[in-house]
Amino acid sequence: MTAQSVTDWAPRAQRLADLLATQGDVHHPAWKSAVAAVPRHVFVPAAYQQDNTGTWQPVDVTSPSGLDLVYSPTTLVTALVDRGTHQESISSSTKPDLMLRMLDALDIHNGHKVLEIGTGTGYNAALLSHRLGENLVFSVDIDSELVEGARGRLHKIGFQPTLVTADGAGGLPEHAPFDRIIATCSVPTVPWAWAEQLGVGGKILVDVKVAPEAGNLVLLHRHPDRLEGRFTTRWGSFMTMRRRNDKASASPPPRSAHTRRRRTTIPPHPWWNHRIGWLLAQFQGLPADVHIGMHLDPDTRAPTTSFLSAPDGSWATVSLTSNHGHYDVIEGGPTALWDSLERAHQVWLEHEQPDWTRLGLTITPDRQRLWIDTPDGTSWPWPP
């Protein structure tokens, strides 16, 4: 860090705190004070952004423009891993506005004991330590290098919360019970171990994604026999929780050559602009491990079609250009992938177009369910 970055961070941090308060992301004055007091640049020793070709490029976080980026409501990728054919992000410093909305939603009070799943850079642990005191903050991450890096940064600014290198799915039973649990990573299902480590009346806020982009943040309340709660109004997303047996991402499957052509009237890329429909599609026969993305114009790099592909070689592309409310669909393979999306859209219409707050989860030791409106209403086993 340069001398300028050390001396010039405080006004930037105050501006960020003011911005988050103005935007409605910060309500409690204690959280605004934490944002203004914690030097985020200490937790971003390196950062990377993708250029227009998708290649990760380093950001000079010590430059004035780099510091402006650090003290802005921006997610910063802080660590990459080489997968051979590409680089993949494995750690980030989450958008401060998203983190503060989550902390606000958890309704944290003085004296609460908090477990964070996913230490990352340590920035969120610093905010919690400033708000509650380091003795009430616990954080776990599977990556020992990330944990030790976060520990050093936290010590540098005077905080020593309890950091542990372990599989986050197991929580930290040796330090339980907790009043609040916040997961800064996404999970396909909520580990029951977290419920066992949460006191009755406690809350968990976690990003639950049954498939890529299919899910949202859900605020779960601890009852004697279950966790239960609704998804949050605003959509949020985190990197998937890493496990000890994780493998490199698989390459997309080969496409079937036989094609079928038709039209659709539903959104052509629901994982972007109709995320509830995309979630519901997972329960309408969409195969597991579907790959999603966009095809780009080679000259302008603008998206032209969305695509899905499945492990059995099935695929679908959908034009992003509307023709009187219709979009061209080209499909191939044994499974008509887009049919699941259209069935999900019909379910959404039949239930009067529910928003996120009408959807919820119930979690018990032996099963998890997605429901609409009430836990005893229309529901589906989670995962499908």
TORLOTOR-839460 format. One line per 10 residues: their letters; for each residue x, y negated, z of C-alpha. Coordinates in nm, 2 decimals, always signed. Layout:
N
a	X:Y:Z ~ ...
END
This chain:
384
mtaqsvtdwa	+0.00:+0.00:+0.00 ~ +0.12:-0.35:-0.07 ~ +0.11:-0.63:+0.18 ~ -0.17:-0.79:-0.01 ~ -0.39:-0.48:+0.02 ~ -0.34:-0.48:+0.39 ~ -0.41:-0.85:+0.45 ~ -0.69:-0.89:+0.19 ~ -0.91:-0.59:+0.28 ~ -1.12:-0.75:+0.56
praqrladll	-1.31:-1.01:+0.35 ~ -1.38:-0.74:+0.09 ~ -1.51:-0.51:+0.36 ~ -1.73:-0.79:+0.50 ~ -1.87:-0.86:+0.15 ~ -1.95:-0.49:+0.11 ~ -2.13:-0.48:+0.45 ~ -2.33:-0.79:+0.35 ~ -2.42:-0.64:+0.02 ~ -2.54:-0.32:+0.17
atqgdvhhpa	-2.75:-0.51:+0.42 ~ -2.90:-0.73:+0.14 ~ -2.98:-0.42:-0.07 ~ -3.15:-0.25:+0.23 ~ -2.90:+0.03:+0.26 ~ -2.80:-0.09:+0.61 ~ -3.06:-0.17:+0.87 ~ -2.90:-0.12:+1.21 ~ -2.64:-0.39:+1.29 ~ -2.40:-0.12:+1.43
wksavaavpr	-2.37:+0.04:+1.09 ~ -2.31:-0.30:+0.92 ~ -2.04:-0.37:+1.18 ~ -1.88:-0.03:+1.10 ~ -1.87:-0.10:+0.73 ~ -1.70:-0.44:+0.79 ~ -1.45:-0.29:+1.04 ~ -1.34:+0.03:+0.87 ~ -1.06:-0.03:+0.61 ~ -1.19:+0.19:+0.32
hvfvpaayqq	-0.87:+0.15:+0.13 ~ -0.68:+0.35:+0.39 ~ -0.91:+0.65:+0.30 ~ -0.85:+0.61:-0.08 ~ -0.47:+0.65:-0.13 ~ -0.54:+0.77:-0.48 ~ -0.85:+0.74:-0.71 ~ -0.94:+0.86:-1.06 ~ -1.20:+0.75:-1.32 ~ -1.30:+0.92:-1.64
dntgtwqpvd	-1.23:+0.73:-1.97 ~ -1.47:+0.75:-2.26 ~ -1.32:+1.08:-2.37 ~ -1.39:+1.24:-2.03 ~ -1.02:+1.24:-1.93 ~ -0.94:+1.15:-1.57 ~ -0.72:+0.85:-1.54 ~ -0.55:+0.72:-1.22 ~ -0.67:+0.39:-1.07 ~ -0.42:+0.14:-0.91
vtspsgldlv	-0.60:+0.10:-0.58 ~ -0.34:-0.15:-0.46 ~ -0.42:-0.40:-0.73 ~ -0.68:-0.68:-0.67 ~ -0.92:-0.51:-0.92 ~ -0.85:-0.17:-0.75 ~ -0.93:-0.31:-0.41 ~ -1.25:-0.47:-0.55 ~ -1.35:-0.12:-0.67 ~ -1.27:+0.04:-0.33
yspttlvtal	-1.48:-0.22:-0.15 ~ -1.78:-0.17:-0.38 ~ -2.08:+0.07:-0.37 ~ -1.89:+0.32:-0.59 ~ -1.81:+0.69:-0.55 ~ -1.43:+0.73:-0.60 ~ -1.29:+1.07:-0.70 ~ -0.98:+1.11:-0.48 ~ -0.85:+1.46:-0.57 ~ -0.84:+1.68:-0.88
vdrgthqesi	-0.76:+2.04:-0.95 ~ -0.62:+2.18:-1.28 ~ -0.85:+2.45:-1.42 ~ -0.63:+2.51:-1.72 ~ -0.86:+2.38:-1.99 ~ -0.97:+2.08:-1.78 ~ -0.93:+1.89:-1.46 ~ -1.21:+1.92:-1.20 ~ -1.28:+1.68:-0.91 ~ -1.27:+1.85:-0.57
ssstkpdlml	-1.29:+1.56:-0.33 ~ -1.43:+1.21:-0.33 ~ -1.51:+0.90:-0.12 ~ -1.89:+0.88:-0.15 ~ -2.07:+0.57:-0.25 ~ -2.10:+0.36:+0.07 ~ -2.46:+0.27:+0.00 ~ -2.55:+0.64:-0.02 ~ -2.36:+0.72:+0.30 ~ -2.52:+0.44:+0.49
rmldaldihn	-2.87:+0.54:+0.37 ~ -2.80:+0.89:+0.50 ~ -2.67:+0.77:+0.83 ~ -2.98:+0.55:+0.87 ~ -3.21:+0.83:+0.78 ~ -3.06:+1.05:+1.05 ~ -3.17:+0.80:+1.31 ~ -2.84:+0.83:+1.50 ~ -2.84:+0.67:+1.85 ~ -2.57:+0.60:+2.11
ghkvleigtg	-2.47:+0.92:+2.28 ~ -2.56:+1.15:+1.99 ~ -2.31:+1.42:+1.91 ~ -2.27:+1.46:+1.54 ~ -2.13:+1.73:+1.32 ~ -2.02:+1.64:+0.97 ~ -1.99:+1.93:+0.71 ~ -1.72:+1.82:+0.46 ~ -1.45:+1.59:+0.59 ~ -1.33:+1.47:+0.26
tgynaallsh	-1.12:+1.16:+0.29 ~ -1.23:+1.09:+0.65 ~ -1.41:+0.76:+0.57 ~ -1.75:+0.89:+0.70 ~ -1.59:+1.02:+1.01 ~ -1.44:+0.68:+1.06 ~ -1.78:+0.51:+1.03 ~ -1.93:+0.76:+1.28 ~ -1.64:+0.71:+1.52 ~ -1.68:+0.34:+1.51
rlgenlvfsv	-2.05:+0.37:+1.58 ~ -2.05:+0.65:+1.84 ~ -1.70:+0.69:+1.97 ~ -1.45:+0.95:+1.85 ~ -1.54:+1.20:+2.13 ~ -1.89:+1.25:+1.98 ~ -1.77:+1.31:+1.62 ~ -1.69:+1.65:+1.48 ~ -1.60:+1.73:+1.12 ~ -1.52:+2.05:+0.93
didselvega	-1.37:+2.12:+0.59 ~ -1.23:+2.43:+0.42 ~ -0.93:+2.25:+0.27 ~ -0.65:+2.22:+0.52 ~ -0.47:+1.95:+0.31 ~ -0.78:+1.74:+0.30 ~ -0.83:+1.78:+0.67 ~ -0.47:+1.69:+0.76 ~ -0.48:+1.39:+0.52 ~ -0.80:+1.27:+0.68
rgrlhkigfq	-0.66:+1.32:+1.03 ~ -0.36:+1.10:+0.94 ~ -0.57:+0.82:+0.80 ~ -0.81:+0.83:+1.10 ~ -0.51:+0.82:+1.34 ~ -0.37:+0.53:+1.14 ~ -0.67:+0.31:+1.23 ~ -0.70:+0.44:+1.59 ~ -0.96:+0.72:+1.57 ~ -0.91:+1.08:+1.68
ptlvtadgag	-1.24:+1.27:+1.62 ~ -1.23:+1.65:+1.62 ~ -1.14:+1.78:+1.28 ~ -1.13:+2.15:+1.21 ~ -1.02:+2.35:+0.90 ~ -1.29:+2.62:+0.85 ~ -1.57:+2.73:+0.62 ~ -1.84:+2.46:+0.67 ~ -2.12:+2.72:+0.62 ~ -2.03:+2.85:+0.97
glpehapfdr	-2.05:+2.50:+1.13 ~ -1.85:+2.46:+1.46 ~ -2.02:+2.69:+1.71 ~ -1.74:+2.63:+1.97 ~ -1.85:+2.26:+1.99 ~ -2.23:+2.31:+1.97 ~ -2.49:+2.20:+2.04 ~ -2.52:+1.89:+1.82 ~ -2.79:+1.62:+1.80 ~ -2.73:+1.55:+1.43
iiatcsvptv	-2.57:+1.73:+1.14 ~ -2.48:+1.56:+0.82 ~ -2.35:+1.75:+0.52 ~ -2.15:+1.55:+0.27 ~ -2.15:+1.84:+0.02 ~ -2.43:+2.02:-0.15 ~ -2.55:+2.38:-0.07 ~ -2.78:+2.62:-0.26 ~ -2.94:+2.72:+0.07 ~ -2.91:+2.58:+0.42
pwawaeqlgv	-2.70:+2.81:+0.65 ~ -2.90:+2.93:+0.95 ~ -2.58:+2.89:+1.15 ~ -2.64:+2.51:+1.13 ~ -2.99:+2.55:+1.29 ~ -2.85:+2.76:+1.57 ~ -2.60:+2.48:+1.65 ~ -2.86:+2.20:+1.65 ~ -3.06:+2.12:+1.96 ~ -3.44:+2.14:+1.94
ggkilvdvkv	-3.56:+1.79:+1.82 ~ -3.23:+1.74:+1.63 ~ -3.20:+1.66:+1.26 ~ -3.00:+1.78:+0.96 ~ -2.95:+1.58:+0.64 ~ -2.82:+1.79:+0.36 ~ -2.81:+1.79:-0.02 ~ -2.98:+2.11:-0.13 ~ -2.93:+2.20:-0.49 ~ -3.06:+2.54:-0.61
apeagnlvll	-2.88:+2.48:-0.95 ~ -2.68:+2.19:-1.09 ~ -2.88:+1.86:-1.04 ~ -3.18:+2.07:-0.92 ~ -3.26:+1.94:-0.57 ~ -3.21:+1.64:-0.35 ~ -3.12:+1.52:+0.00 ~ -3.36:+1.68:+0.25 ~ -3.41:+1.57:+0.61 ~ -3.48:+1.87:+0.83
hrhpdrlegr	-3.61:+1.87:+1.18 ~ -3.52:+2.14:+1.43 ~ -3.82:+2.32:+1.58 ~ -3.79:+2.62:+1.81 ~ -3.84:+2.87:+1.53 ~ -3.74:+2.68:+1.21 ~ -3.60:+2.39:+1.03 ~ -3.86:+2.19:+0.83 ~ -3.87:+1.86:+0.65 ~ -3.91:+1.66:+0.33
fttrwgsfmt	-3.68:+1.54:+0.06 ~ -3.57:+1.18:+0.07 ~ -3.72:+0.91:-0.15 ~ -3.41:+0.82:-0.33 ~ -3.21:+1.09:-0.51 ~ -2.85:+1.17:-0.40 ~ -2.59:+1.42:-0.50 ~ -2.27:+1.56:-0.37 ~ -2.00:+1.81:-0.48 ~ -2.09:+2.17:-0.41
mrrrndkasa	-1.95:+2.30:-0.08 ~ -1.64:+2.50:-0.14 ~ -1.61:+2.85:+0.00 ~ -1.31:+3.07:+0.06 ~ -1.40:+3.31:-0.23 ~ -1.47:+3.03:-0.48 ~ -1.36:+3.10:-0.84 ~ -1.29:+2.87:-1.13 ~ -1.60:+2.76:-1.32 ~ -1.69:+3.00:-1.60
sppprsahtr	-1.68:+2.89:-1.97 ~ -2.02:+2.84:-2.13 ~ -2.15:+3.16:-2.29 ~ -2.14:+3.22:-2.67 ~ -2.46:+3.10:-2.85 ~ -2.70:+3.33:-3.03 ~ -2.70:+3.25:-3.40 ~ -3.08:+3.30:-3.46 ~ -3.27:+2.98:-3.42 ~ -3.63:+2.86:-3.37
rrrttipphp	-3.75:+2.51:-3.42 ~ -4.04:+2.33:-3.26 ~ -4.13:+2.00:-3.08 ~ -4.19:+1.91:-2.72 ~ -4.35:+1.61:-2.54 ~ -4.17:+1.64:-2.20 ~ -3.85:+1.44:-2.11 ~ -3.56:+1.57:-2.32 ~ -3.31:+1.56:-2.04 ~ -3.50:+1.62:-1.71
wwnhrigwll	-3.20:+1.66:-1.50 ~ -3.14:+1.29:-1.55 ~ -3.48:+1.13:-1.59 ~ -3.73:+1.38:-1.45 ~ -3.55:+1.55:-1.17 ~ -3.85:+1.69:-0.99 ~ -3.95:+1.86:-1.31 ~ -3.60:+2.00:-1.34 ~ -3.62:+2.14:-0.99 ~ -3.96:+2.29:-1.05
aqfqglpadv	-3.83:+2.46:-1.37 ~ -3.60:+2.67:-1.15 ~ -3.91:+2.83:-1.01 ~ -4.08:+2.88:-1.35 ~ -3.85:+3.15:-1.50 ~ -3.55:+2.95:-1.59 ~ -3.25:+3.19:-1.58 ~ -2.98:+3.14:-1.31 ~ -2.65:+2.98:-1.41 ~ -2.79:+2.77:-1.69
higmhldpdt	-2.53:+2.52:-1.82 ~ -2.66:+2.17:-1.90 ~ -2.52:+1.87:-2.07 ~ -2.52:+1.63:-2.36 ~ -2.39:+1.64:-2.72 ~ -2.22:+1.31:-2.81 ~ -2.19:+1.13:-3.15 ~ -1.82:+1.18:-3.24 ~ -1.78:+0.82:-3.35 ~ -1.99:+0.62:-3.10
rapttsflsa	-1.97:+0.87:-2.81 ~ -2.34:+0.80:-2.75 ~ -2.55:+1.10:-2.64 ~ -2.76:+1.24:-2.93 ~ -2.91:+1.56:-2.79 ~ -2.93:+1.74:-2.46 ~ -2.85:+2.11:-2.43 ~ -2.91:+2.42:-2.21 ~ -2.73:+2.75:-2.24 ~ -2.77:+3.07:-2.04
pdgswatvsl	-2.55:+3.37:-1.97 ~ -2.75:+3.59:-2.21 ~ -2.66:+3.37:-2.50 ~ -2.98:+3.18:-2.51 ~ -2.96:+2.81:-2.57 ~ -3.17:+2.50:-2.66 ~ -3.10:+2.16:-2.79 ~ -3.34:+1.87:-2.77 ~ -3.32:+1.55:-2.96 ~ -3.30:+1.23:-2.75
tsnhghydvi	-3.48:+1.03:-3.02 ~ -3.86:+1.02:-2.98 ~ -4.08:+1.06:-3.29 ~ -4.42:+0.93:-3.17 ~ -4.37:+1.08:-2.83 ~ -4.23:+1.41:-2.96 ~ -3.88:+1.55:-2.94 ~ -3.73:+1.81:-3.18 ~ -3.63:+2.13:-3.01 ~ -3.39:+2.40:-3.16
eggptalwds	-3.36:+2.72:-2.96 ~ -3.18:+3.05:-2.99 ~ -3.14:+3.38:-2.81 ~ -3.37:+3.62:-2.63 ~ -3.50:+3.36:-2.37 ~ -3.70:+3.06:-2.46 ~ -3.53:+2.82:-2.22 ~ -3.74:+2.52:-2.29 ~ -4.06:+2.71:-2.20 ~ -3.96:+2.70:-1.83
lerahqvwle	-3.93:+2.32:-1.85 ~ -4.28:+2.28:-2.01 ~ -4.44:+2.51:-1.75 ~ -4.27:+2.31:-1.47 ~ -4.40:+1.99:-1.63 ~ -4.75:+2.14:-1.62 ~ -4.72:+2.23:-1.25 ~ -4.61:+1.87:-1.18 ~ -4.91:+1.73:-1.37 ~ -5.15:+1.98:-1.19
heqpdwtrlg	-5.03:+1.85:-0.86 ~ -5.09:+1.49:-0.96 ~ -4.72:+1.41:-1.03 ~ -4.57:+1.44:-0.69 ~ -4.27:+1.23:-0.59 ~ -3.98:+1.36:-0.38 ~ -4.15:+1.28:-0.05 ~ -4.43:+1.52:-0.13 ~ -4.18:+1.81:-0.15 ~ -4.03:+1.98:+0.14
ltitpdrqrl	-3.84:+2.29:+0.27 ~ -3.91:+2.53:+0.55 ~ -3.62:+2.74:+0.67 ~ -3.63:+3.03:+0.91 ~ -3.36:+3.30:+0.98 ~ -3.49:+3.53:+0.71 ~ -3.63:+3.30:+0.44 ~ -3.65:+2.96:+0.29 ~ -3.94:+2.80:+0.10 ~ -4.00:+2.50:-0.12
widtpdgtsw	-4.35:+2.35:-0.08 ~ -4.57:+2.06:-0.21 ~ -4.75:+1.84:+0.04 ~ -4.77:+2.08:+0.33 ~ -4.58:+2.38:+0.45 ~ -4.89:+2.60:+0.41 ~ -4.97:+2.46:+0.06 ~ -4.84:+2.56:-0.28 ~ -4.49:+2.71:-0.22 ~ -4.21:+2.91:-0.38
pwpp	-3.93:+3.12:-0.22 ~ -3.60:+2.93:-0.22 ~ -3.38:+3.02:-0.40 ~ -3.61:+3.16:-0.68
END
